[in-house]
Amino acid sequence: MKALMFGWEFPPHILGGLGTASYGLTKGMAQQPDMETTFVIPRPSGDEDQSFLRIIGAGDTPIVYRDVPYEHVQHRLQGKMAPETYYHLREHIYADFSSKHTNDLGCIEFSGRYPDNLLEEINNYSIVAGVIARAEPFDIIHSHDWLTYPAGIHAKKITGKPLVVHVHATDFDRSRGNVNPVVFGIEMDGLNHADHIITVSDLTRRTVIEKYHQDPSKVTTVHNAVTPLEPSILSIPDQRGVKEDKIITFLGRITMQKGCEYFVEAAARVLERTNKVRFIMAGSGDMMDAMIRLAAKYNISDRFHFTGFMKGRQVYEVFKSSDVYVMPSVSEPFGISPLEAMQCGVPSIISHQSGCAEILNYAVKVDYWDVEAMADAMYALISYPEMHEFLKVEGLREVNALTWEDAGLKVRNIYNRLIR
């Protein structure tokens, strides 16, 4: 079974859960002996783990023919892709794209992030998808999130191969219902063209069925999982208890979707009961300045630490220093971060409005808007050692049973149904 997957990010260079989930799922599926995955991202860095899949960079795929020598191609690609692959892709340019701005290799340059001209990059990515789809052998197309839906649609139109659309989030989640009509249109188009739709939770499945009017028989939930921790992460010293103050952590994008203001408000209520606690807000986003001002308004700035964006080992260093993790999301399609915290032995408080709440029995669940209940849960976990230890032990056992191999088998079953 050969899958052509379109994604937007891949570890170690990620900006959110999309890249983490893409890595986990593809690595889990690689355990199937006959599974081969080609994963396309806009701009690889060259340090991605390709031991279990093959990565093609959209920005390394020519759309305009350039007669360039082997040595120059090799120098320009800098190990990200074999020159032979470049020349193979070049033979499958299917139209005159000379009006597009391309570099000396005839490739469109991508930021690999979420720039101001994101819609232009999405369109360019779909053009490149046409070259790759003509050049690569595959049985099925799999598009991860709305940014890659146009690419998946284009690949399907060219080859007639079935398209699986993987909904990691919808604009209803990201915008608290204030939907961007352009994004909604791209999402709707992708879902309508899909032969099957995978959602990361039943919560998201309901949104896809009710808001995007999709046939329920066409939509399957495959919950996310966690990747086992590497020895280098397991060896990070546990900093809990080093200081008298307890640490309660929020980690994620500091945006409207993530409910960060409810975390600050709950923190203020906890500090009314005890001053032996500190709060970490790790991440970045358009509401960061507002959260700094909100902490100042409640006169708790001296108890708050805003770290900015964190990734990789830094995330786990924060977890290993935390006594409690809180994810107060207003609408969270899944939410991998509580699972990662629980892997590190950190009891977690999550909102009922999160997909991971469907599969976690040993996390405390509250409504995102119920600041009093959230504060009560925070206070209880730092005040009652028996409760903390119980959720630490049982939570760790629970998340260790959630494997990407199992998720990968569910995806494979969907593939098999579509191509038989």
N, C-alpha and C positions, 0 to 999 in steps of 0.2 A: 504493500500500500504506500503510495507516494502522495504526500500532501504539499500543496503550495500555499503557504500561509503569508498573509500580509499583516504586518504589525507596525507600530509607530515608535516603540522603544524596546530596548533589551538590555539586561544587566551587562556590565556594571554601571552603565550610564542611564539612569532612570529618574523620572520626576514624580512617579506615583505608583499605584498598585498595578497598573496595566502591564508594565514591563516585568514586574515580579510574577504576575500570574502567567504571562506568556512563557517565561523561563520555566516555571514549575510544570506547566502543562506539557510543554514540548519535551522536557526531560523525563517526565513520567511516561509519556507515550513512547519514548525511545526504548523503554524496557520491553516493548513488544518486538519480537525478533525480526519481523518483516516490515517495520514501520520506518519510512524515510521522510524527513521533513526538510523542505527548503523554506527558509524564513526570510522575508524581504522587509527591510527597514530603510527609512530615508537615508540615514547617514551613519554607517558603522564606524567605530573608532579603531577597530583592528584588535582590540583586547577582549572581545566577547568570547565566551566558551563555545567553541564549535566542535566539541568532542562527540556530541550527540545529534547535531543537525548541521545544516549548511546555511550560511548567511550570505545573502546578496544585497548589496547596497543599491538603492534606487539612484543615488548620486554617482555610482560607479558604472551605471548601465547606459550605454550610448543610445541616443535617439537621432543623432545626426552623424552621418558617416565621416570619419576622419581617418586619413591614411597616416597612421603614426607607427613608428618603429617599436619593436618588442621592448627594447631597453627603456624607452621613454614611458611606455605603459607600465612596466614593472616598477619604475621609479615613482610614478605618480600614484599608483595604487598602494604602495608602501605595505605590502603584505596583507591588505584587507581582502583581496581577491586575486586569484591566479590570472595572469595575462591571457591565458588560453580561454578562460571564461569570458573575459572582455571581448575577445575576437569572435567567440561563438555567439554572444548576444548581439554583436554588431551586425552579424549576418541576418538578423531577424527584425531589423528596422523596417517598419511596414508603411510608412508615410513620410511625406516631406514636412519635417518639423524645423526647417531652417529659420523660420521666423522666431523660434524660441531662443532665448539667450542660453547658450551652452559654452562650456569651457573647451580647452584644447583637445580633450578626448571626445568631444561631442556629447557630453553629459550635462544634465541640468544639476545645478548645485542646490542642495537642501540644507536647511539649518539643523535638522534633526531634533527640533524642539517644537515650541508652540508660538511662532512669531506672529507679528501683526498681519502679515500676508498669508495667514494659515490657509485660507480657502484657495489661494493660488497654488500653494504647495500641495494641497490635497488633489487638485486638478492635475498638476504636473506628475504627481505620484501615480495617478491612474493612467496617464499616458505611458509612463515607464512600465507599468504593469502589463500593458499590451505587448511590449517587446519581450518581457520575461515569459509571459504565458505562451508566446509562440516558440520560444527557444527551449523551454524546460519540459521534460516529461513528468506528468503527474496525473493522478486519478481524481483528485478532489481539491476544491478551493476553500480556504478557511480565512475569513476576514475578522480581525480583532478590533472591535469598536468602530464608531462612526467615521473616524478619519480615514479608514481603509475600505469603507463600503464601496465607494466609486471604483476603486482598484479591483475589488472582487467582482463587481458587476461587469466591468470591462473584460476581465479575464474569462468570465462565463460566456459573454457574448461572442468572444473570439473562438473559444474552444468547445462550447457546449457542455463543459464539465459541470457537475453539480456544485452549488455554492452554499457553504455553511457560514452564517453570520453569527458572531459571538458577541453578545451584548454584555459588556462589562459595566456600563452605565448608560443612562439616557439623559437627555437634556432636562427632563423633569426632575431628575435627581440633582443635577449640577446647579439648577437655577431656582430651586424651591418653587417650581411651577411657572416662573416667568420665562417661558420658553422662547428661545431665539428661533424665529420662523425659518431661517436659512438652514440652521443645524437640524431642526425638526424635519425639514424637507429631505435632507440628505439621509437622515435616519430612516424615514418612512420609505424612501426609494430603496435603500439597502434591504430592509425587512421584506418589502414586497417582492424583490427579485430573489430572495433567498429560497433555496429548496428546503432548508431547515434552519431553525433559529435556536441557539444555545443561550440561556441566561444563567447568571451566576447565583441566582436565588429565586425562590418562589415569589418574593416581593417584586423583583424585576420582571418575572414572567407575567405577573398580573398587570404590571404597567404596560408591557408589550401587547398584551391581549386587549386591555381596556382602552388605552390611550392611542395605540397604533393600529387597532382593529385587525389583529392577526388571528388566524385560525388556531385555536388551542392545540389541535393535533399536530401542528407544525412547530410547536415551541416546547423545548425540553430544558429542565433545570439540571445543570451540572455544577454543584457547589465547588468553590475553590478549596485549596488545602494549604499545607505548608511544606517547605523543603527542609529535610533534616539539617540541623546546624553543623557547620564545618568545625573541625577540631580547633581552628584558630579562633572561632567565636566562643566555643565551649570553654576555652582557656582564659577568657577575659575574667579578671578577678571580680568577685561579687562584692560590691561596695555598700550593700544594704547593712545598716547597723553600725557603720563606721562612725557616723555622727548621730547625735541624739535626735535630730529632726527627721521626721518621716518625709518621704518624697512621693508626690502624686504627679503623674505625667500625662500630658496630652501630646500626641505626636501625629502630625498630618498637615495637610494644606490648611492654612489659616484663612478659610473662606466661609461664605454663607452656608454652604452645604454641610460643613463639618460641625456646626453647632458650637463653635469655639466660645461664643459669648455666654452660653449656658455653663460652660466649664468655669469661666471666670466668676460668674455669679454664684455658683455652687461653692467655689473656693472661698469666697467672701463669707459665706455662711459657716463653713467649717472653721474658719479663723475666728469666728465669734465664740467658738467652743474651746479651741486650743490654739496656742501659738507655736506648738512644737511640730510644725509641718511647713514644708515648702512646696512650691508648685513649679513645674517645668512646662513651658509651652514650646515644643520643638517643631519647627517647620517655618514655612514662609507662605505668603499669600496676600491678597489685596485687602484683608481685614487686619493685618498685623498692627498697623499704627492705631487702629480703632481699639484693639485689645489692650495695647499699652496704655491708651487713655482711659479705658474702662477700669483697668487695675488701679490706675491713679485715682480715679473717681471714688473707688471703694477704699482708698487709702491702704492698699495691700501690695504696692509695688515692691516694697522691700522683701516680700515673700515670693515674688515671681521672678523667674529667669527665662527670658526669651532667647533661644539659641540660634534662630535662623534655620535655614534648610540643612538637613543632615541626611547622610546616606551611608550604606555599607556598615562598616565596623562601628562608626559613630552611633548609629541607631541602637546597636546592641550594647554599647557602653552605657547609653542612657537607660535602657531596660535593666541592666545589671545594677544600676544605681537606684532604681525605682521600687517603691513598696506597693504602689497601686497604679494601674493604667486605666485611663478613661477615654472612651470613644463616644461622645455625645451627639453623633451625627443626626441631622434632621432627616436625611434620606440617604442611606448607604446601601448601594446594590449588594455588596458583600462586606468588605472590610477585613483585609488580611492582617492588619496591624495587631488586633487583640490576640490572634493566634500566635503571632511572633512574640508578643509579650509573655503569653502563657508558656511558650516554649522555654522562656528564661525564668520561669517560676514566679511571674508577676500576676497576682489576681487582677482580673479585669472587670470593669463596669462598662456595659455597652447599652446603646439605646435599643428599645424594641423595634425601632424603625431601621434596623440594619439586617442585611441578609444573613450574616454570620449568627445572628440570634436564633436562626432556624436550626442550627446544628450544634450550638454550644449549650450544654446543660450546666456547666460549672463556671459560669460567669454571672455576675449580678446584672439584671436587666431592669432598666427604668425607661420611662418615656423621656425623650430629649428635652421636653418643655418643663418637666417636673423637677425644678431646681432643688426643691426641698428633699425629694426622694434621692436625688443624686448626691446631695450633701450628706444625707443620712448614711448612704452606702459608703462614701469616702471615709466618713468619721468611724463607722463600724470597722472597716478593714484596717485602719491604723490603730484602733483601740482594743480590739479583741483578737489576741494572738491565735486562739483556737480556730476562729473563723478564717483568719488569714491563711493559716497552715493548711486547713482542709481544702480551700479553693486552690491554693498553690499546688498541692499534691494531685488532687483530682483533675484540675485543669491541665496540668502537664500530661497526665495519662490520657486525657481526652484528645488533646491536639496531636499527640504523637500517633494516634490511630487514624488521623485524617491525612491520607497520602495522595500525592499527585498520580501515582500509578493507578489507583482506583478511579480517579477522575478521568484519566486517560483512557481507561477501558470503556467508560461510558461514552466518551467522544467517539471511540473506535466503533462502538455498536451503531452509532448514528451514521458514521461513514459507510459501514457495511450495508445498512438498509438503503442508503441512497444509490449505491453503485451496483447492487446485485441485479 
